[in-house]
Amino acid sequence: MLPKAVTRFRLPWMWNGQPVTLMSRTTDEKGTVQKTHADWVAQYAPRQNFHFSAIQSWAVDASGKVSNIYV
């Protein structure tokens, strides 16, 4: 992989039909891990989404609908 490249990943996971939150984060070549949304907001303006680089979260409800959420 190249630094600063979008990378597709897969995770073997069996959904049991219950609501769940999925989260993905990355670690760079220096070992720096993405911040949580709360840490990002504490450092920058609350609605600052330009170059937003916090952990990405998705909610899956019982019907299987997937939504982008902030945790």
C-alpha positions as CSV (number, residue, x, y, z in Angstrom):
1,M,0.0,0.0,0.0
2,L,1.0,3.5,-0.6
3,P,0.8,6.3,2.0
4,K,-2.3,8.5,1.7
5,A,-4.0,6.0,-0.6
6,V,-7.6,4.9,-0.4
7,T,-7.5,1.2,0.5
8,R,-10.4,-1.3,0.3
9,F,-10.6,-3.8,3.2
10,R,-12.8,-6.7,4.1
11,L,-13.7,-8.2,7.4
12,P,-15.3,-11.6,7.8
13,W,-18.4,-10.9,9.9
14,M,-21.7,-12.6,10.4
15,W,-24.5,-10.2,11.2
16,N,-27.1,-11.7,13.6
17,G,-29.9,-9.3,12.8
18,Q,-29.4,-7.1,15.8
19,P,-28.7,-3.3,15.7
20,V,-24.9,-2.8,15.6
21,T,-22.3,0.0,15.2
22,L,-19.4,-0.7,12.8
23,M,-16.3,1.5,13.1
24,S,-13.2,1.7,11.0
25,R,-10.0,3.5,11.6
26,T,-6.5,3.6,10.2
27,T,-3.0,3.8,11.4
28,D,-0.3,5.6,9.4
29,E,3.3,4.6,8.8
30,K,4.3,6.5,12.0
31,G,1.8,4.6,14.1
32,T,-0.6,7.5,14.5
33,V,-4.2,6.3,14.9
34,Q,-7.3,8.3,13.8
35,K,-9.1,10.3,16.5
36,T,-12.6,9.6,17.7
37,H,-15.2,12.1,16.6
38,A,-15.3,13.6,20.1
39,D,-11.5,14.2,20.0
40,W,-11.8,15.7,16.6
41,V,-14.5,18.1,17.7
42,A,-12.5,19.1,20.8
43,Q,-9.5,20.0,18.6
44,Y,-11.4,21.7,15.7
45,A,-14.7,23.5,15.2
46,P,-17.7,21.3,15.9
47,R,-19.0,21.5,12.3
48,Q,-15.6,21.5,10.6
49,N,-15.9,18.7,8.0
50,F,-13.2,19.8,5.6
51,H,-10.4,17.3,5.8
52,F,-12.4,15.4,8.4
53,S,-10.2,12.5,9.5
54,A,-11.9,10.9,12.5
55,I,-12.8,7.2,12.9
56,Q,-15.7,6.4,10.5
57,S,-18.8,4.9,12.1
58,W,-21.9,3.2,10.6
59,A,-25.1,2.1,12.4
60,V,-26.9,-1.0,11.1
61,D,-30.5,-1.2,12.3
62,A,-32.5,-4.4,12.8
63,S,-33.9,-4.0,9.2
64,G,-30.4,-3.9,7.8
65,K,-30.5,-0.2,7.0
66,V,-27.0,1.4,7.2
67,S,-26.5,5.0,8.3
68,N,-23.4,7.2,8.8
69,I,-23.2,8.2,12.4
70,Y,-20.9,10.1,14.8
71,V,-19.8,8.2,17.9
